[in-house]
């Protein structure tokens, strides 16, 4: 018997979206559950965008890689790296 499961994602704007990408990545890395394998994926606000790209078969890791990161350069100031 296989288990059935769904994924419900909340809102939270840009920060909430970033948190969800991290949570989905952890779900896959720590528990071996690929969010794309959920039978049903729904969300509201930022969660609906994350749900849409997850339903489109984007993996959480590719979402994580598409976000810019701030890293200090050698002078100690921050710069955006794409």
Biopython code that builds the backbone (N, CA, C, O; Angstrom):
import numpy as np
from Bio.PDB.StructureBuilder import StructureBuilder

atoms = [
    (1, "UNK", "N", (0.848, -1.176, 0.000)),
    (1, "UNK", "CA", (0.000, 0.000, 0.000)),
    (1, "UNK", "C", (0.891, 1.236, 0.000)),
    (1, "UNK", "O", (1.777, 1.364, 0.845)),
    (2, "UNK", "N", (0.663, 2.131, -0.929)),
    (2, "UNK", "CA", (1.438, 3.368, -0.964)),
    (2, "UNK", "C", (0.700, 4.453, -0.187)),
    (2, "UNK", "O", (-0.528, 4.450, -0.099)),
    (3, "UNK", "N", (1.467, 5.374, 0.368)),
    (3, "UNK", "CA", (0.840, 6.447, 1.124)),
    (3, "UNK", "C", (0.509, 7.602, 0.194)),
    (3, "UNK", "O", (1.222, 7.860, -0.776)),
    (4, "UNK", "N", (-0.556, 8.278, 0.494)),
    (4, "UNK", "CA", (-0.986, 9.457, -0.266)),
    (4, "UNK", "C", (-0.748, 10.668, 0.609)),
    (4, "UNK", "O", (-1.004, 10.637, 1.813)),
    (5, "UNK", "N", (-0.252, 11.748, -0.006)),
    (5, "UNK", "CA", (-0.010, 12.946, 0.778)),
    (5, "UNK", "C", (-0.158, 14.168, -0.104)),
    (5, "UNK", "O", (0.006, 14.112, -1.323)),
    (6, "UNK", "N", (-0.473, 15.277, 0.551)),
    (6, "UNK", "CA", (-0.628, 16.553, -0.137)),
    (6, "UNK", "C", (0.269, 17.597, 0.507)),
    (6, "UNK", "O", (0.834, 17.386, 1.580)),
    (7, "UNK", "N", (0.383, 18.717, -0.169)),
    (7, "UNK", "CA", (1.239, 19.800, 0.299)),
    (7, "UNK", "C", (0.423, 21.084, 0.304)),
    (7, "UNK", "O", (-0.137, 21.473, -0.721)),
    (8, "UNK", "N", (0.354, 21.743, 1.459)),
    (8, "UNK", "CA", (-0.384, 22.994, 1.604)),
    (8, "UNK", "C", (0.618, 24.072, 1.991)),
    (8, "UNK", "O", (1.279, 23.968, 3.024)),
    (9, "UNK", "N", (0.733, 25.110, 1.160)),
    (9, "UNK", "CA", (1.721, 26.177, 1.369)),
    (9, "UNK", "C", (1.023, 27.487, 1.673)),
    (9, "UNK", "O", (0.045, 27.843, 1.016)),
    (10, "UNK", "N", (1.523, 28.208, 2.669)),
    (10, "UNK", "CA", (0.950, 29.480, 3.068)),
    (10, "UNK", "C", (1.577, 30.654, 2.345)),
    (10, "UNK", "O", (2.388, 30.484, 1.434)),
    (11, "UNK", "N", (1.193, 31.835, 2.762)),
    (11, "UNK", "CA", (1.705, 33.062, 2.163)),
    (11, "UNK", "C", (2.922, 33.580, 2.903)),
    (11, "UNK", "O", (3.597, 32.838, 3.617)),
    (12, "UNK", "N", (3.191, 34.855, 2.725)),
    (12, "UNK", "CA", (4.307, 35.453, 3.441)),
    (12, "UNK", "C", (5.192, 36.343, 2.592)),
    (12, "UNK", "O", (6.272, 36.740, 3.029)),
    (13, "UNK", "N", (4.754, 36.658, 1.396)),
    (13, "UNK", "CA", (5.541, 37.551, 0.548)),
    (13, "UNK", "C", (6.865, 36.924, 0.135)),
    (13, "UNK", "O", (6.991, 35.702, 0.062)),
    (14, "UNK", "N", (7.837, 37.764, -0.132)),
    (14, "UNK", "CA", (9.144, 37.296, -0.588)),
    (14, "UNK", "C", (9.821, 36.446, 0.487)),
    (14, "UNK", "O", (10.401, 35.404, 0.181)),
    (15, "UNK", "N", (9.750, 36.880, 1.724)),
    (15, "UNK", "CA", (10.355, 36.128, 2.814)),
    (15, "UNK", "C", (9.685, 34.766, 2.980)),
    (15, "UNK", "O", (10.362, 33.756, 3.170)),
    (16, "UNK", "N", (8.370, 34.741, 2.910)),
    (16, "UNK", "CA", (7.644, 33.473, 3.012)),
    (16, "UNK", "C", (7.987, 32.534, 1.871)),
    (16, "UNK", "O", (8.122, 31.327, 2.075)),
    (17, "UNK", "N", (8.128, 33.083, 0.662)),
    (17, "UNK", "CA", (8.519, 32.273, -0.486)),
    (17, "UNK", "C", (9.897, 31.676, -0.303)),
    (17, "UNK", "O", (10.116, 30.504, -0.610)),
    (18, "UNK", "N", (10.828, 32.473, 0.195)),
    (18, "UNK", "CA", (12.189, 31.987, 0.443)),
    (18, "UNK", "C", (12.182, 30.917, 1.528)),
    (18, "UNK", "O", (12.902, 29.924, 1.424)),
    (19, "UNK", "N", (11.378, 31.111, 2.561)),
    (19, "UNK", "CA", (11.276, 30.121, 3.631)),
    (19, "UNK", "C", (10.730, 28.812, 3.086)),
    (19, "UNK", "O", (11.218, 27.739, 3.441)),
    (20, "UNK", "N", (9.711, 28.893, 2.217)),
    (20, "UNK", "CA", (9.116, 27.677, 1.662)),
    (20, "UNK", "C", (10.105, 26.903, 0.798)),
    (20, "UNK", "O", (10.129, 25.673, 0.836)),
    (21, "UNK", "N", (10.920, 27.611, 0.023)),
    (21, "UNK", "CA", (11.936, 26.933, -0.789)),
    (21, "UNK", "C", (12.897, 26.170, 0.116)),
    (21, "UNK", "O", (13.256, 25.029, -0.172)),
    (22, "UNK", "N", (13.310, 26.804, 1.209)),
    (22, "UNK", "CA", (14.182, 26.128, 2.167)),
    (22, "UNK", "C", (13.499, 24.938, 2.816)),
    (22, "UNK", "O", (14.118, 23.889, 2.998)),
    (23, "UNK", "N", (12.237, 25.090, 3.163)),
    (23, "UNK", "CA", (11.491, 23.994, 3.790)),
    (23, "UNK", "C", (11.299, 22.829, 2.822)),
    (23, "UNK", "O", (11.422, 21.670, 3.219)),
    (24, "UNK", "N", (11.003, 23.121, 1.570)),
    (24, "UNK", "CA", (10.828, 22.060, 0.573)),
    (24, "UNK", "C", (12.148, 21.343, 0.291)),
    (24, "UNK", "O", (12.168, 20.129, 0.086)),
    (25, "UNK", "N", (13.245, 22.091, 0.281)),
    (25, "UNK", "CA", (14.565, 21.493, 0.096)),
    (25, "UNK", "C", (14.878, 20.562, 1.265)),
    (25, "UNK", "O", (15.366, 19.451, 1.059)),
    (26, "UNK", "N", (14.601, 21.008, 2.491)),
    (26, "UNK", "CA", (14.836, 20.186, 3.678)),
    (26, "UNK", "C", (13.941, 18.952, 3.676)),
    (26, "UNK", "O", (14.378, 17.871, 4.070)),
    (27, "UNK", "N", (12.699, 19.101, 3.239)),
    (27, "UNK", "CA", (11.779, 17.970, 3.157)),
    (27, "UNK", "C", (12.369, 16.876, 2.270)),
    (27, "UNK", "O", (12.277, 15.687, 2.576)),
    (28, "UNK", "N", (12.973, 17.305, 1.168)),
    (28, "UNK", "CA", (13.557, 16.342, 0.248)),
    (28, "UNK", "C", (14.871, 15.761, 0.786)),
    (28, "UNK", "O", (15.086, 14.550, 0.725)),
    (29, "UNK", "N", (15.736, 16.616, 1.307)),
    (29, "UNK", "CA", (17.049, 16.153, 1.769)),
    (29, "UNK", "C", (16.974, 15.321, 3.043)),
    (29, "UNK", "O", (17.656, 14.303, 3.155)),
    (30, "UNK", "N", (16.166, 15.734, 3.990)),
    (30, "UNK", "CA", (16.128, 15.060, 5.291)),
    (30, "UNK", "C", (15.159, 13.878, 5.355)),
    (30, "UNK", "O", (15.399, 12.909, 6.076)),
    (31, "UNK", "N", (14.065, 13.965, 4.599)),
    (31, "UNK", "CA", (13.029, 12.938, 4.701)),
    (31, "UNK", "C", (12.842, 12.144, 3.412)),
    (31, "UNK", "O", (12.066, 11.189, 3.379)),
    (32, "UNK", "N", (13.548, 12.533, 2.351)),
    (32, "UNK", "CA", (13.445, 11.806, 1.089)),
    (32, "UNK", "C", (12.126, 11.979, 0.371)),
    (32, "UNK", "O", (11.792, 11.184, -0.506)),
    (33, "UNK", "N", (11.365, 13.011, 0.728)),
    (33, "UNK", "CA", (10.082, 13.269, 0.072)),
    (33, "UNK", "C", (10.258, 14.365, -0.974)),
    (33, "UNK", "O", (10.594, 15.501, -0.639)),
    (34, "UNK", "N", (10.034, 14.030, -2.213)),
    (34, "UNK", "CA", (10.108, 15.025, -3.282)),
    (34, "UNK", "C", (8.778, 15.760, -3.333)),
    (34, "UNK", "O", (7.750, 15.133, -3.587)),
    (35, "UNK", "N", (8.763, 17.074, -3.100)),
    (35, "UNK", "CA", (7.499, 17.817, -3.098)),
    (35, "UNK", "C", (6.706, 17.656, -4.392)),
    (35, "UNK", "O", (5.480, 17.772, -4.388)),
    (36, "UNK", "N", (7.393, 17.392, -5.489)),
    (36, "UNK", "CA", (6.713, 17.222, -6.775)),
    (36, "UNK", "C", (5.888, 15.945, -6.825)),
    (36, "UNK", "O", (5.043, 15.792, -7.707)),
    (37, "UNK", "N", (6.122, 15.020, -5.885)),
    (37, "UNK", "CA", (5.386, 13.758, -5.857)),
    (37, "UNK", "C", (4.088, 13.826, -5.064)),
    (37, "UNK", "O", (3.348, 12.844, -5.008)),
    (38, "UNK", "N", (3.802, 14.968, -4.451)),
    (38, "UNK", "CA", (2.560, 15.108, -3.690)),
    (38, "UNK", "C", (1.368, 14.943, -4.638)),
    (38, "UNK", "O", (1.404, 15.386, -5.786)),
    (39, "UNK", "N", (0.329, 14.307, -4.140)),
    (39, "UNK", "CA", (-0.861, 14.097, -4.962)),
    (39, "UNK", "C", (-1.581, 15.419, -5.252)),
    (39, "UNK", "O", (-2.141, 15.611, -6.332)),
    (40, "UNK", "N", (-1.556, 16.311, -4.281)),
    (40, "UNK", "CA", (-2.214, 17.605, -4.421)),
    (40, "UNK", "C", (-1.302, 18.672, -3.822)),
    (40, "UNK", "O", (-0.786, 18.498, -2.718)),
    (41, "UNK", "N", (-1.100, 19.775, -4.544)),
    (41, "UNK", "CA", (-0.278, 20.878, -4.046)),
    (41, "UNK", "C", (-1.093, 22.155, -4.191)),
    (41, "UNK", "O", (-1.487, 22.523, -5.298)),
    (42, "UNK", "N", (-1.347, 22.834, -3.066)),
    (42, "UNK", "CA", (-2.112, 24.074, -3.076)),
    (42, "UNK", "C", (-1.387, 25.115, -2.227)),
    (42, "UNK", "O", (-0.568, 24.780, -1.372)),
    (43, "UNK", "N", (-1.703, 26.374, -2.479)),
    (43, "UNK", "CA", (-1.097, 27.430, -1.687)),
    (43, "UNK", "C", (-1.862, 28.722, -1.823)),
    (43, "UNK", "O", (-2.715, 28.873, -2.697)),
    (44, "UNK", "N", (-1.546, 29.647, -0.947)),
    (44, "UNK", "CA", (-2.146, 30.971, -1.003)),
    (44, "UNK", "C", (-1.037, 32.008, -1.074)),
    (44, "UNK", "O", (0.004, 31.848, -0.436)),
    (45, "UNK", "N", (-1.247, 33.058, -1.837)),
    (45, "UNK", "CA", (-0.280, 34.146, -1.975)),
    (45, "UNK", "C", (1.065, 33.601, -2.464)),
    (45, "UNK", "O", (1.120, 32.967, -3.518)),
    (46, "UNK", "N", (2.138, 33.834, -1.728)),
    (46, "UNK", "CA", (3.453, 33.327, -2.152)),
    (46, "UNK", "C", (3.437, 31.813, -2.263)),
    (46, "UNK", "O", (4.151, 31.247, -3.090)),
    (47, "UNK", "N", (2.640, 31.155, -1.449)),
    (47, "UNK", "CA", (2.516, 29.702, -1.515)),
    (47, "UNK", "C", (1.899, 29.230, -2.817)),
    (47, "UNK", "O", (2.207, 28.136, -3.291)),
    (48, "UNK", "N", (1.021, 30.054, -3.405)),
    (48, "UNK", "CA", (0.414, 29.652, -4.677)),
    (48, "UNK", "C", (1.442, 29.692, -5.805)),
    (48, "UNK", "O", (1.393, 28.867, -6.717)),
    (49, "UNK", "N", (2.360, 30.637, -5.750)),
    (49, "UNK", "CA", (3.430, 30.704, -6.754)),
    (49, "UNK", "C", (4.354, 29.497, -6.600)),
    (49, "UNK", "O", (4.708, 28.853, -7.588)),
    (50, "UNK", "N", (4.740, 29.195, -5.370)),
    (50, "UNK", "CA", (5.587, 28.036, -5.108)),
    (50, "UNK", "C", (4.867, 26.748, -5.499)),
    (50, "UNK", "O", (5.487, 25.842, -6.056)),
    (51, "UNK", "N", (3.569, 26.655, -5.216)),
    (51, "UNK", "CA", (2.785, 25.484, -5.600)),
    (51, "UNK", "C", (2.740, 25.345, -7.120)),
    (51, "UNK", "O", (2.849, 24.238, -7.646)),
    (52, "UNK", "N", (2.580, 26.465, -7.825)),
    (52, "UNK", "CA", (2.506, 26.418, -9.288)),
    (52, "UNK", "C", (3.810, 25.913, -9.907)),
    (52, "UNK", "O", (3.781, 25.067, -10.801)),
    (53, "UNK", "N", (4.944, 26.419, -9.444)),
    (53, "UNK", "CA", (6.212, 25.974, -10.023)),
    (53, "UNK", "C", (6.542, 24.546, -9.591)),
    (53, "UNK", "O", (7.201, 23.818, -10.333)),
    (54, "UNK", "N", (6.093, 24.135, -8.400)),
    (54, "UNK", "CA", (6.291, 22.758, -7.969)),
    (54, "UNK", "C", (5.427, 21.821, -8.823)),
    (54, "UNK", "O", (5.881, 20.750, -9.225)),
    (55, "UNK", "N", (4.186, 22.227, -9.096)),
    (55, "UNK", "CA", (3.313, 21.445, -9.982)),
    (55, "UNK", "C", (3.864, 21.390, -11.402)),
    (55, "UNK", "O", (3.590, 20.443, -12.138)),
    (56, "UNK", "N", (4.633, 22.394, -11.788)),
    (56, "UNK", "CA", (5.266, 22.413, -13.114)),
    (56, "UNK", "C", (6.538, 21.567, -13.136)),
    (56, "UNK", "O", (7.279, 21.569, -14.119)),
    (57, "UNK", "N", (6.782, 20.840, -12.035)),
    (57, "UNK", "CA", (7.892, 19.895, -11.900)),
    (57, "UNK", "C", (9.248, 20.553, -11.680)),
    (57, "UNK", "O", (10.275, 19.911, -11.901)),
    (58, "UNK", "N", (9.286, 21.818, -11.250)),
    (58, "UNK", "CA", (10.552, 22.428, -10.842)),
    (58, "UNK", "C", (10.926, 21.823, -9.501)),
    (58, "UNK", "O", (10.062, 21.644, -8.643)),
    (59, "UNK", "N", (12.189, 21.510, -9.309)),
    (59, "UNK", "CA", (12.606, 20.973, -8.014)),
    (59, "UNK", "C", (12.968, 22.128, -7.078)),
    (59, "UNK", "O", (13.310, 23.221, -7.530)),
    (60, "UNK", "N", (12.891, 21.878, -5.794)),
    (60, "UNK", "CA", (13.182, 22.908, -4.800)),
    (60, "UNK", "C", (14.613, 23.419, -4.943)),
    (60, "UNK", "O", (14.874, 24.603, -4.733)),
    (61, "UNK", "N", (15.531, 22.538, -5.296)),
    (61, "UNK", "CA", (16.937, 22.939, -5.453)),
    (61, "UNK", "C", (17.087, 23.959, -6.582)),
    (61, "UNK", "O", (17.865, 24.904, -6.452)),
    (62, "UNK", "N", (16.358, 23.787, -7.685)),
    (62, "UNK", "CA", (16.469, 24.759, -8.779)),
    (62, "UNK", "C", (15.857, 26.098, -8.375)),
    (62, "UNK", "O", (16.319, 27.144, -8.831)),
    (63, "UNK", "N", (14.829, 26.085, -7.531)),
    (63, "UNK", "CA", (14.273, 27.341, -7.014)),
    (63, "UNK", "C", (15.286, 28.028, -6.112)),
    (63, "UNK", "O", (15.441, 29.249, -6.154)),
    (64, "UNK", "N", (15.975, 27.238, -5.297)),
    (64, "UNK", "CA", (16.988, 27.774, -4.400)),
    (64, "UNK", "C", (18.137, 28.397, -5.197)),
    (64, "UNK", "O", (18.654, 29.450, -4.822)),
    (65, "UNK", "N", (18.531, 27.759, -6.279)),
    (65, "UNK", "CA", (19.648, 28.255, -7.090)),
    (65, "UNK", "C", (19.288, 29.511, -7.866)),
    (65, "UNK", "O", (20.182, 30.250, -8.279)),
    (66, "UNK", "N", (17.995, 29.773, -8.076)),
    (66, "UNK", "CA", (17.596, 30.933, -8.867)),
    (66, "UNK", "C", (17.496, 32.210, -8.044)),
    (66, "UNK", "O", (17.228, 33.277, -8.596)),
    (67, "UNK", "N", (17.706, 32.121, -6.743)),
    (67, "UNK", "CA", (17.630, 33.304, -5.887)),
    (67, "UNK", "C", (19.003, 33.931, -5.725)),
    (67, "UNK", "O", (19.987, 33.232, -5.481)),
    (68, "UNK", "N", (19.070, 35.251, -5.862)),
    (68, "UNK", "CA", (20.368, 35.908, -5.664)),
    (68, "UNK", "C", (20.795, 35.811, -4.208)),
    (68, "UNK", "O", (19.954, 35.736, -3.312)),
    (69, "UNK", "N", (22.080, 35.813, -3.977)),
    (69, "UNK", "CA", (22.571, 35.779, -2.599)),
    (69, "UNK", "C", (23.505, 36.955, -2.367)),
    (69, "UNK", "O", (24.178, 37.433, -3.280)),
    (70, "UNK", "N", (23.528, 37.400, -1.138)),
    (70, "UNK", "CA", (24.430, 38.486, -0.756)),
    (70, "UNK", "C", (25.655, 37.860, -0.107)),
    (70, "UNK", "O", (25.538, 37.137, 0.882)),
    (71, "UNK", "N", (26.796, 38.130, -0.647)),
    (71, "UNK", "CA", (28.053, 37.630, -0.087)),
    (71, "UNK", "C", (28.986, 38.815, 0.096)),
    (71, "UNK", "O", (29.057, 39.683, -0.774)),
    (72, "UNK", "N", (29.694, 38.865, 1.202)),
    (72, "UNK", "CA", (30.659, 39.956, 1.366)),
    (72, "UNK", "C", (31.829, 39.752, 0.407)),
    (72, "UNK", "O", (32.326, 38.638, 0.243)),
    (73, "UNK", "N", (32.259, 40.844, -0.223)),
    (73, "UNK", "CA", (33.450, 40.727, -1.060)),
    (73, "UNK", "C", (34.680, 40.930, -0.178)),
    (73, "UNK", "O", (34.552, 41.026, 1.042)),
    (74, "UNK", "N", (35.858, 40.994, -0.773)),
    (74, "UNK", "CA", (37.093, 41.062, 0.014)),
    (74, "UNK", "C", (37.176, 42.336, 0.853)),
    (74, "UNK", "O", (37.889, 42.359, 1.856)),
    (75, "UNK", "N", (36.461, 43.398, 0.465)),
    (75, "UNK", "CA", (36.502, 44.630, 1.240)),
    (75, "UNK", "C", (35.530, 44.592, 2.426)),
    (75, "UNK", "O", (35.533, 45.494, 3.264)),
    (76, "UNK", "N", (34.694, 43.536, 2.492)),
    (76, "UNK", "CA", (33.745, 43.422, 3.593)),
    (76, "UNK", "C", (32.384, 43.976, 3.266)),
    (76, "UNK", "O", (31.461, 43.822, 4.066)),
    (77, "UNK", "N", (32.213, 44.627, 2.104)),
    (77, "UNK", "CA", (30.895, 45.157, 1.742)),
    (77, "UNK", "C", (30.085, 44.083, 1.035)),
    (77, "UNK", "O", (30.646, 43.118, 0.514)),
    (78, "UNK", "N", (28.780, 44.244, 1.014)),
    (78, "UNK", "CA", (27.911, 43.263, 0.379)),
    (78, "UNK", "C", (27.697, 43.609, -1.079)),
    (78, "UNK", "O", (27.650, 44.782, -1.452)),
    (79, "UNK", "N", (27.571, 42.602, -1.882)),
    (79, "UNK", "CA", (27.244, 42.788, -3.286)),
    (79, "UNK", "C", (26.291, 41.677, -3.677)),
    (79, "UNK", "O", (26.309, 40.600, -3.081)),
    (80, "UNK", "N", (25.463, 41.931, -4.672)),
    (80, "UNK", "CA", (24.527, 40.910, -5.132)),
    (80, "UNK", "C", (25.216, 40.039, -6.155)),
    (80, "UNK", "O", (25.809, 40.539, -7.111)),
    (81, "UNK", "N", (25.137, 38.736, -5.956)),
    (81, "UNK", "CA", (25.725, 37.776, -6.893)),
    (81, "UNK", "C", (24.583, 36.989, -7.520)),
    (81, "UNK", "O", (23.751, 36.428, -6.807)),
    (82, "UNK", "N", (24.536, 36.945, -8.829)),
    (82, "UNK", "CA", (23.474, 36.223, -9.532)),
    (82, "UNK", "C", (23.982, 34.920, -10.014)),
    (82, "UNK", "O", (23.240, 34.158, -10.634)),
]
sb = StructureBuilder()
sb.init_structure("model")
sb.init_model(0)
sb.init_chain("A")
sb.init_seg("    ")
for serial, (resi, resn, name, xyz) in enumerate(atoms, 1):
    if name == "N":
        sb.init_residue(resn, " ", resi, " ")
    sb.init_atom(name, np.array(xyz, "f"), 0.0, 1.0, " ", f" {name:<3s}", serial, name[0])
structure = sb.get_structure()
